[in-house]
Amino acid sequence: MQTVLEMLKVDLGISHQSRDGYLNNVIQGCVEELKDKGIMLDLEQTDDVMLLSDYAAWRYRKRTEDVPLAKNLDLRIKNARTKERAK
């Protein structure tokens, strides 16, 4: 999870540690949301780390807005779900 946190902070332009607790909760919430969508992440896989980091960044940025999921994330989640079903 540390790698995901570091990537998320770079994406958001955060260099200090004061929000790490909150960001870790955002990441964990995203793991649970993706699990509810049928996606079991393997954080040893680069594409899963990137998906989690990007999804968490989107969640963080849009936390006060009621907007649909970004199309690129929606497509990546659908692809991950398809990959999960193929297992």
C-alpha positions as CSV (number, residue, x, y, z in Angstrom):
1,M,0.0,0.0,0.0
2,Q,2.9,2.3,0.5
3,T,3.6,2.4,-3.2
4,V,0.0,3.3,-3.9
5,L,0.2,6.1,-1.3
6,E,3.3,7.5,-2.8
7,M,1.9,7.4,-6.3
8,L,-1.3,9.0,-5.1
9,K,0.6,11.8,-3.4
10,V,2.6,12.5,-6.6
11,D,-0.6,12.6,-8.6
12,L,-2.2,15.0,-6.2
13,G,0.9,17.1,-5.8
14,I,1.2,16.5,-2.1
15,S,4.7,16.3,-0.6
16,H,4.0,16.4,3.1
17,Q,2.7,13.7,5.4
18,S,-0.1,15.5,7.2
19,R,-2.8,13.9,4.9
20,D,-1.3,10.4,4.9
21,G,-3.9,9.1,7.3
22,Y,-6.8,10.4,5.3
23,L,-5.3,9.3,2.0
24,N,-4.7,5.8,3.4
25,N,-8.4,5.7,4.3
26,V,-9.3,6.8,0.8
27,I,-7.1,4.0,-0.7
28,Q,-8.6,1.4,1.6
29,G,-12.1,2.6,0.7
30,C,-11.3,2.3,-3.0
31,V,-10.0,-1.3,-2.4
32,E,-13.3,-2.2,-0.8
33,E,-15.3,-0.5,-3.6
34,L,-13.4,-2.3,-6.3
35,K,-13.9,-5.6,-4.4
36,D,-17.6,-4.9,-4.4
37,K,-17.4,-4.5,-8.1
38,G,-15.8,-8.0,-8.4
39,I,-12.2,-6.9,-8.6
40,M,-9.6,-8.5,-6.4
41,L,-6.4,-6.4,-6.7
42,D,-3.0,-7.9,-6.7
43,L,-0.7,-5.1,-5.6
44,E,2.3,-7.0,-7.0
45,Q,0.9,-6.2,-10.5
46,T,1.7,-2.8,-11.9
47,D,-1.6,-2.4,-13.7
48,D,-3.5,-3.0,-10.4
49,V,-1.4,-0.5,-8.5
50,M,-2.0,2.1,-11.2
51,L,-5.7,1.4,-11.2
52,L,-6.0,1.7,-7.5
53,S,-3.8,4.9,-7.4
54,D,-5.8,6.5,-10.3
55,Y,-9.1,5.5,-8.8
56,A,-8.2,6.9,-5.4
57,A,-7.0,10.2,-7.0
58,W,-10.3,10.5,-8.8
59,R,-12.2,9.7,-5.6
60,Y,-10.2,12.3,-3.7
61,R,-10.7,15.0,-6.3
62,K,-14.4,14.4,-6.8
63,R,-15.3,13.7,-3.2
64,T,-17.6,16.7,-3.0
65,E,-19.1,16.4,-6.4
66,D,-21.9,14.1,-7.7
67,V,-20.3,13.2,-11.1
68,P,-20.1,10.0,-13.0
69,L,-16.9,8.0,-13.0
70,A,-14.3,9.2,-15.6
71,K,-14.6,7.2,-18.8
72,N,-11.0,6.0,-18.8
73,L,-11.4,4.7,-15.2
74,D,-14.7,3.1,-16.0
75,L,-13.1,1.3,-19.0
76,R,-10.2,0.1,-16.9
77,I,-12.5,-1.2,-14.1
78,K,-14.5,-3.1,-16.7
79,N,-11.4,-4.6,-18.2
80,A,-10.2,-5.6,-14.7
81,R,-13.5,-7.2,-14.0
82,T,-13.3,-9.1,-17.2
83,K,-9.8,-10.2,-16.4
84,E,-11.0,-11.3,-12.9
85,R,-13.8,-13.4,-14.5
86,A,-11.3,-15.0,-16.9
87,K,-9.4,-16.4,-13.9
